[in-house]
Amino acid sequence: MNITHIEHLGIAVHSIEEALPYYEGVLGMKCYAVEEVADQKVKTAFFKVGNSNTKIELLEPTSPDSTIAKFLETRGEGIHHIAFAVPDTEAALREVETKDVRLIDQHPRRGAEGLDIAFLHPKSTHRVLTELCCKPEEK
């Protein structure tokens, strides 16, 4: 697989508004986008990390039955997933599938920032929820 970089680290929070002072005031990062992804029942906020391509994504549930709400209920706030940028999400899924990695998403779907995203099951990734993603125009 050709991973180009860590695209982002997803961090589950109860409230983006309450988390902003830490990321902006303490760490000095600037939130450049807030977006709701309705079909995933989540609100996201993005921060660029220095001069790199890597970002921090805060994830706030918008419904009590969302995956993020369930994560917060069982694990509390913290790192939810790591996302790797790949040139083609569909091709990356097919490759990991041949290596007996269990998939959460059989095909890519649209995520925040318009990325094509797909998740690998943590039971196949040493308990790390892993996201593969790419910008559709870069395929």
C-alpha positions in Angstrom: 0.0 0.0 0.0 1.2 3.5 -0.7 0.5 5.6 2.3 1.5 9.2 1.6 1.1 10.7 5.1 -1.0 10.7 8.2 -4.0 12.6 7.0 -5.4 13.3 10.5 -5.9 12.0 14.0 -9.6 11.9 15.0 -10.3 12.9 18.6 -13.8 12.3 20.1 -15.0 15.2 22.3 -18.3 15.9 24.1 -18.2 19.5 22.8 -16.1 21.1 20.1 -16.9 24.5 21.7 -15.5 23.4 25.0 -12.4 21.8 23.4 -11.5 24.8 21.2 -9.8 26.8 24.0 -7.3 24.0 24.5 -6.4 23.5 20.8 -6.4 27.2 20.0 -5.4 28.9 23.2 -3.0 26.4 24.7 -1.6 24.6 21.6 -1.8 27.7 19.3 -3.5 25.9 16.5 -6.3 27.6 14.5 -9.5 25.9 13.7 -10.0 26.4 9.9 -13.2 24.4 9.3 -16.3 23.2 11.2 -18.6 20.8 9.3 -21.5 18.6 10.1 -21.5 15.2 8.4 -25.2 14.4 8.8 -25.2 10.7 7.6 -22.4 10.0 10.2 -24.2 12.0 12.9 -21.1 14.0 13.7 -19.8 17.5 13.8 -16.2 18.0 13.0 -13.6 20.7 13.5 -10.2 20.7 11.8 -6.8 22.1 12.8 -3.6 22.0 10.7 -0.6 20.8 12.6 2.3 23.1 11.9 3.5 23.2 8.2 2.7 19.5 7.6 -0.2 17.9 5.8 -1.3 16.3 9.0 -4.5 17.6 10.8 -6.4 17.1 14.0 -10.1 16.3 13.6 -12.3 16.9 16.6 -15.5 14.7 16.5 -18.6 15.7 18.4 -21.7 13.5 18.2 -24.9 15.2 16.9 -27.1 12.3 18.0 -27.1 10.0 21.0 -27.1 6.9 18.7 -24.0 8.0 16.7 -20.8 6.0 16.8 -19.0 8.9 18.4 -21.6 9.1 21.2 -21.2 5.4 21.8 -17.5 5.7 21.9 -17.7 8.6 24.4 -20.1 6.6 26.5 -17.8 3.6 26.8 -14.3 5.2 26.5 -14.6 8.9 27.2 -12.9 11.6 25.3 -9.7 10.8 23.5 -8.2 9.5 20.3 -10.8 7.8 18.2 -8.9 6.9 15.0 -5.9 7.5 12.8 -6.4 8.3 9.2 -3.9 7.6 6.5 -3.9 9.3 3.1 -3.7 6.9 0.2 -3.9 7.6 -3.6 -7.0 5.5 -4.1 -9.2 4.4 -1.2 -11.0 1.6 -3.1 -7.7 0.1 -4.3 -6.3 0.3 -0.7 -9.4 -1.5 0.6 -9.1 -4.3 -2.0 -5.4 -4.7 -1.1 -5.9 -4.9 2.7 -8.8 -7.3 2.2 -6.4 -9.7 0.4 -4.3 -9.6 3.5 -7.2 -10.8 5.7 -7.9 -7.4 7.3 -11.5 -7.1 8.4 -13.3 -4.1 6.8 -15.9 -1.9 8.4 -16.6 -0.2 5.0 -16.7 -2.5 2.0 -16.5 0.6 -0.3 -15.4 4.2 0.3 -18.0 6.7 1.3 -18.0 10.5 1.5 -16.6 12.0 4.7 -15.7 15.4 6.1 -13.8 17.8 3.8 -15.2 15.8 0.8 -12.7 12.9 1.3 -13.4 9.4 0.2 -13.1 7.4 3.4 -13.2 3.8 4.6 -12.5 2.2 8.0 -10.7 -1.0 8.9 -12.0 -2.9 11.9 -9.8 -2.5 15.0 -10.0 -6.3 15.6 -7.7 -6.6 12.5 -5.5 -3.6 13.3 -4.2 -4.3 16.8 -7.2 -2.3 18.3 -6.5 0.9 16.4 -9.5 2.1 14.4 -7.8 2.9 11.0 -9.3 5.1 8.3 -8.0 5.2 4.7 -8.8 8.3 2.8 -8.1 10.3 -0.3 -9.4 13.4 -2.2 -11.5 12.1 -5.0 -9.8 14.5 -7.5 -6.4 13.0 -6.7 -7.3 9.5 -7.8 
